[in-house]
C-alpha cells in the first residue's frame, strides 16, 4: 500500500501468457489501501474487480504478474 493516492484507471495487470485485466477509468487507490483482482466472475465494487475468466489464468507452478500504466510502462512485477 502506498502512502499517497494512486490513479490506476487504464492500467493493466497481465500474466506471462498475456491474460490481462484493465482497471476501469477513474479507479483511484487511496493511501494505505490496495485493489484486488480475481480471475473468475463475481460482483465487484470499490477496489474489488473480476477478470471474468471461466478458466485459470495464473499458473500455480509459477508465473509473473506485470502491472503496466496507461502508456504501457512497467510499474511493478511479481514472480513466483
Backbone torsions as a table, in degrees:
resi	resn	phi	psi	omega
1	UNK	NA	136.5	-177.5
2	UNK	-86.6	164.5	178.4
3	UNK	-95.1	8.5	177.1
4	UNK	-142.7	162.6	177.4
5	UNK	-67.0	138.8	178.6
6	UNK	-127.6	122.4	177.3
7	UNK	-85.7	113.0	-176.9
8	UNK	-112.5	10.4	177.4
9	UNK	-59.5	129.1	-178.0
10	UNK	89.0	-9.6	176.2
11	UNK	-76.9	154.8	-178.9
12	UNK	-130.8	142.6	172.7
13	UNK	-113.5	129.1	-174.3
14	UNK	-135.0	152.2	171.5
15	UNK	-92.4	-178.7	-177.7
16	UNK	-64.9	-26.2	179.7
17	UNK	-86.4	7.9	178.6
18	UNK	67.9	30.4	167.2
19	UNK	-79.9	121.2	-172.0
20	UNK	-127.5	154.6	169.6
21	UNK	-128.0	129.2	177.4
22	UNK	-106.4	126.9	179.9
23	UNK	-67.9	137.5	-179.6
24	UNK	-60.5	148.2	175.7
25	UNK	-54.0	141.4	178.5
26	UNK	87.9	-2.1	179.4
27	UNK	-70.8	125.4	180.0
28	UNK	-130.1	132.1	177.0
29	UNK	-101.2	115.5	179.6
30	UNK	-69.1	162.3	177.5
31	UNK	-55.1	136.8	177.1
32	UNK	78.5	1.6	-178.5
33	UNK	-112.1	174.4	177.2
34	UNK	-147.2	158.7	175.9
35	UNK	-98.6	147.2	176.3
36	UNK	-119.1	134.5	177.8
37	UNK	-122.9	121.9	178.2
38	UNK	-104.0	147.8	-176.3
39	UNK	-68.0	-45.5	-172.1
40	UNK	-80.0	-148.3	-179.3
41	UNK	-110.7	156.9	179.6
42	UNK	172.9	-176.5	180.0
43	UNK	-98.7	108.0	178.7
44	UNK	-80.9	178.7	178.5
45	UNK	164.8	150.2	-178.7
46	UNK	60.5	-118.7	-179.5
47	UNK	-108.9	23.6	176.9
48	UNK	-109.3	128.2	-175.6
49	UNK	-132.3	155.6	178.4
50	UNK	-127.0	135.2	179.2
51	UNK	-73.8	-26.2	-180.0
52	UNK	80.7	17.4	-179.3
53	UNK	-82.2	140.5	176.6
54	UNK	-92.3	-4.9	178.5
55	UNK	-129.9	165.4	-178.8
56	UNK	-61.6	144.8	177.1
57	UNK	-112.0	-50.4	-175.3
58	UNK	-86.5	132.8	-179.9
59	UNK	-82.1	121.4	-179.4
60	UNK	-63.0	-30.0	-179.4
61	UNK	-78.4	-5.4	179.1
62	UNK	141.5	140.5	-179.3
63	UNK	-163.1	176.6	176.5
64	UNK	-132.2	125.8	173.9
65	UNK	-100.4	126.6	179.6
66	UNK	-120.5	127.7	177.3
67	UNK	-103.7	124.1	180.0
68	UNK	-120.3	144.9	177.4
69	UNK	-78.5	-178.5	-175.3
70	UNK	-64.7	-15.1	176.9
71	UNK	-97.5	2.1	178.6
72	UNK	88.4	3.9	179.3
73	UNK	-77.9	138.2	178.5
74	UNK	-69.5	124.8	177.0
75	UNK	-98.7	-39.7	-179.1
76	UNK	-156.7	152.0	174.5
77	UNK	-137.0	143.5	176.4
78	UNK	-137.3	124.5	179.8
79	UNK	-116.0	145.7	174.6
80	UNK	-144.7	NA	NA
